[in-house]
Amino acid sequence: MHSTSTIEISRSALRHNVRFLQSFLHPGVRISSVVKANAYGHGIDPFVGIAEECGIDHFSVFSLDEAYQVKKALKNHAEIMVMGWSNPKDIDWAVENGIELYVFENEILETALTAAKKSGKNAVIHLEIETGMNRTGLVDKDLRKAVAKIKANKEYFRVKGLCTHYSGAESISNYHRIQHQIRRFRQKQRLLLKAGILPEQFHTACSAASIAYPGTQMDMVRIGILQYGLWPSPETFIHFTHQQNDRTDPLKRVLSWKSSIMSIKEVKEGEFVSYGTNYLAKTDMLVAIIPTGYSHGYSRSLSNQGRVLIKGQRAGIIGLVNMNMMIADITGIDDVKIGDEVVFIGKQGDRVISVSSFTEFSDQLNYELLARLPQNIPRKIVD
Ligand SMILES: *Cc1c(COP(=O)(O)O)cnc(C)c1O
């Protein structure tokens, strides 16, 4: 059965972005591809497959159920790391399958130890340190407990990483807070080494930190938004292109979102369009009905604001975005027929609708818009 809209994922765009990442990361820095939230809406299954083709061999997710999805999607033997919540009920599975776990509470360490004893495999762990974000992360007293527990059960643990997360590296307004976090992290590194624990790698940087604070790249970077072809913030884009002395965007968007026209109608001057009195036709018009609405992830806040591409031209959304439909003004666009392609995000002819133009109207973060794209829209890999 065909869906009312499709999300396309570009293999060549991803290949381009991965090369770009490799071009500015310090030599030897490993990329962990962050694919939480259904690979930022791109779809874990197709995205992981093409990322592996591009040479990615480490993936990061938020939770164990996502790790399970990534594991199913893998064609090779990439490693998987859970940066967030590991449900204790699933830790046996995680340890059995070598899934790497963030430890930010000693309970996780305890459960992982039990699982390791049961399965005969090491629990692979990353100690997450509280450095100033005050979200998840071990504070000193808990870190000391964790160290004692690990030393007493050395044969059951593989301490793969020591890590933290910055509290907003995409904005210069957080500069001092980030610097403070970097210093704290260095202190904890020394503390751990003194205690006789040597993690295999240190990792702290997300996309924005990798660019704005290159010293945070360390052994591995956890890259989400950049690999999808988008910037963490306009500020990060300006920072990067200014440094390079070149204003062209080095990234390519991986995702496009498309539908097609289901009905076309003439509307007479003075008539209202869609529910209520939100849109009044000021002249005779031609409108196209499109089978996508807020239940499909097209925000209602784009009512009377959004733009779509039809026949290579921009068409405005008129009236309220409904649950399953929206209406576009196609007055003056020649030759439009039922079944013609409608682009919400992406290219058609010479025109482009970017995620950022979308998010400016709807006051969402690009992260949020992507992450909210419904899982049930089919994803299709294109070149
Ligand atoms: C989401 C996330 C990242 C990736 O962030 P981007 O800004 O998309 O690169 C890195 N680390 C952690 C802990 C995260 O939660």
The ligand as a Gaussian input file, in Angstrom:
#p B3LYP/6-31G(d) Opt

LIG

0 1
 C       22.174000      14.141000      20.743000
 C       23.501000      14.027000      21.338000
 C       24.656000      14.268000      20.585000
 C       24.608000      14.755000      19.137000
 O       24.247000      16.095000      19.075000
 P       24.303000      16.913000      17.692000
 O       24.150000      18.312000      18.109000
 O       23.158000      16.438000      16.870000
 O       25.611000      16.592000      17.068000
 C       25.873000      14.068000      21.192000
 N       25.957000      13.665000      22.490000
 C       24.872000      13.450000      23.250000
 C       25.031000      12.996000      24.655000
 C       23.617000      13.625000      22.703000
 O       22.536000      13.412000      23.460000

